[in-house]
Every structure is written in C-alpha cells, then in structure tokens.
Amino acid sequence: MKKVLSSLLVLAVSFSLSLTEASCTKKEEEETKEVVAEVIDGAMEKAQEVKEEAAEKVAEMQEQAGEVIEDAKEQAAEMAGEVAEGAKNMAEDAANKAEEIKEEAKEIVVAQAPTTKGDPAKGKEKFELICASCHGPGGKGDGPAAAALDPKPRDLSDPAYVSTLTDEHIFKTVKEGGASVGKSPLMPAWGGTLTDDDIWNVIAYVRQDICKCQYKGK
C-alpha cells in the first residue's frame, strides 16, 4: 500500500515539475496543483478503502479460524470420550470373560476329581451308630446329644460348607478330633473306635447321601 502511494506522489511531483519547466502560466500551475491534489486525495481514499477491506478480511479469517479450532476441540473431546468408553467396555468384557473361564475351569476340576473312596452303605451304618447322636440322622447337627453342646455340631447336610472341606480334612477331624484341625474340642477323636476304612466309609456316606457334594475348593 505504501509503495502504491509513494509511486503516485512521485508521479504527481514529476508532472508538476514538467509543467513548471515548460513555463506554464500561473493559472496552469494552479490547475496542475489542483489536479495533483485530487490525485493524491483519491489515492489516499483508495488506500484507506483497501486498508479497511483488508482489516475486515483479516477479522473474518480470524473468526473462521476460531470456529475451526472450536470444532476441532469438540471433535477431539468426543473422540476421546468414545475411546475411553470403548476401553471401559473392553475391560468389563475381559473381566466377565475371565470370570466365566474361572468358573468353567472350577467345574472341570470338580468333574474330573475322583469321588471319595469308601463304601457309603457301610459308612451309613457307622454314621447312625456313632455320629448321629450329635450330628443327627440327617447330619443337620440336631442329634439328641446336641442340645447339651456349645458350640453345636456342624450341619453336614450343608453343601456350601462341606464342599469347602477336603476328604483328608474330614478324615483328620474324625480320627483325631476337632481340636486337631482348630475346631471345637467337643468333637472327640474316633481313631480308637473306627478303623481308617470305617472313617473313609463314613466320609463316602456323607458325600453321597447327606451333603450330596464333593470338594470344590474354598
């Protein structure tokens, strides 16, 4: 813009000097000055118009750039939210799948686990003869002698509890007494009355007919 204005001024001055050198009359000089003044004023007005148009254009471009930036921010925020939600859903799905696999593995282990050794029929005879007085005929801990005991005998018909006990744990409890496994000392040791086979038979009976369960782990 400054270059254009400077060129116009130089042109006007050159034109004025040329007229002066040609011995123009005073009137012609005045007319020439007026022409030059008009040219300069026109150039200044045009320069101002161009300046204002340029300022408006810059303002427009800045506003458009601001809108583009805001749109980009909103889109980035939306994408970040979608990515985070997707990651959360994937994590939940993975956790659920892991739990399903864990349960399936537990079922497979239980299904493949060998059943308790011993003869349930023989175990029933010993259970009714020795165990039922405290544990009750159905193993619910409600035998005739249970009323005088505190704590009460365990409910052996509860699969949720008995399935957490290994056969070896039950064997030790029966043979050596409750105190041997950190339980009530009111549970006596039957190792002097029952043979190992008798105890395994009782365990087989409890598993098959009373709790109807096998060891599933804790």
Summary of the structure (lengths in Angstrom):
residues: 218
radius of gyration: 52.3
end to end distance: 88.7
largest distance: 153.2
contacts: 555
relative contact order: 0.09
helix: 73%
strand: 0%
